[in-house]
């Protein structure tokens, strides 16, 4: 039976055991001269939704804390799931809050168990782990093992574009995201985790309208614009008495710790890198809705538009809508201006801007998805995975944002728009890494800001866009200081 087995809490001279919902947790003394520690809980848990048994080799790698093992990756992703709902977007800060947290895999005759040591107590109620958190924890194990044994082990030719796409397909299929014999109904929602309350409420209203029309929601799984549409859709689905709803969260190891899964996600997928994560989004989506965001949202927009601008995708219907409350109109004007300046006026034909009209957004999505359905029927393409979409290798090869790689980006005109979009996307990816991801932040601390170069008007437009993000507090969560991680060479 799925559940939690209580273990003895960790002891040290400054800790005492206390009762919390019938379970033993650890916490520091309440003396005023000793700082209070986040309460923790240790337990063994069984999978609530089932998990295939693991081999001894897989268990050994998951327990291996060396450079060749997967234990540290498992630990970081598991902690992100256990702290879902956190408003801290600094991965290192979360790890520092629970420095003694550990997770171990136990392979037993009846299957797999997880042994959690000094886990956040908020993940437990009355001594038992919350079921949704249980499911997402074992999804973490599933994806880490699958990527290690199938993708990274060389089963697919990742130097070939088709091989990458098949790898993305297999990860999604293994995660049971792909559903055959279901009409197109999956709306991917992009947007920032650091948005205003008004913008967040607007994402809920749009999600509500989408839910009333029986659409499922897929996001990056974090807070803000990734949570709002799911929350709104949940109420609408309940009103429509719709069951078996899908709230899919697609993330990757470098992001999940900074954007912990929100509590509504019921299908979590951890892709091996940002490029495969983005390809997963655009392959499963039947329509994409973009809410206000920051650098990460700009990266997603450039990724998709770079693909759609390729001549091979010219006749492919792909509903793309930018939307936000009326007060966010200036934000989309800035995005629209930047895209037209860098990629040409023709880029505007691939998206539609709808401001302050949640029902209008949902109606536009419905009409767009009807066109997608007709096109796929005519071309005998699958509903659950967009095989017909042509994706160039430059959008698939993982980009490691080192100082050398950022300096080598070609941000000059005189090349095809989809190729310029690819390097602009990489530039934004580097800026995301330097601001949010642990490895990127360490690199900036050690060597200083990245240096990037390009045509003067392109660079001026990039600077203006990023500065507007700073003014609107879209680079970090409100209240935290933003320090630029790049400069023009």
Number of C-alpha atoms within 10 A of each C-alpha: 7 15 17 21 14 16 16 14 21 18 11 9 7 10 16 16 16 15 11 16 12 11 21 23 26 27 20 18 16 12 8 7 7 10 10 12 14 15 17 22 27 27 24 20 23 23 22 18 13 13 16 9 15 18 9 10 10 20 19 15 17 22 19 15 15 10 8 8 16 20 23 17 15 24 20 21 25 26 23 24 26 23 23 22 16 18 16 17 24 19 20 17 14 18 16 10 12 17 11 12 20 19 23 18 21 17 16 10 7 8 14 20 20 20 19 21 20 21 27 21 21 15 20 22 14 12 22 20 23 17 17 17 23 24 20 25 23 23 23 21 19 19 20 23 19 18 17 16 14 14 19 14 10 10 11 17 15 18 11 13 18 16 14 22 20 15 23 22 22 18 24 20 12 13 17 12 17 16 12 10 8 10 14 23 22 23 28 25 27 27 30 27 29 23 24 19 10 13 24 25 20 24 32 24 21 27 31 26 24 29 27 21 18 18 24 23 28 27 27 31 31 30 25 27 29 29 30 27 33 31 23 22 29 24 17 22 22 13 11 13 8 13 8 7 16 19 24 23 24 22 28 20 20 21 24 25 31 23 29 27 31 24 19 19 25 19 19 26 27 26 23 21 17 20 21 24 19 22 22 23 26 22 19 22 25 30 23 25 26 22 29 28 24 25 24 23 20 23 22 20 21 23 23 24 22 26 25 22 20 17 10 13 15 11 9 15 21 21 23 23 22 22 28 28 19 14 11 16 16 11 19 18 12 15 17 17 17 18 21 14 14 22 24 12 12 11 19 15 9 16 16 15 17 18 18 16 16 22 16 15 23 23 15 18 24 22 12 18 23 17 17 20 20 12 15 18 12 9 10 10 14 17 24 20 21 17 16 15 17 16 23 17 14 17 24 21 17 14 19 14 22 16 19 12 16 23 17 13 18 18 22 17 14 7 11 12 19 24 21 21 25 23 23 24 25 24 26 23 24 27 26 22 24 25 23 23 22 18 14 22 20 14 18 19 12 9 9 14 19 24 17 20 17 17 13 12 12 19 17 14 19 18 14 14 19 20 15 17 17 17 10 17 20 23 29 24 18 13 7 11 11 15 12 16 20 19 12 14 9
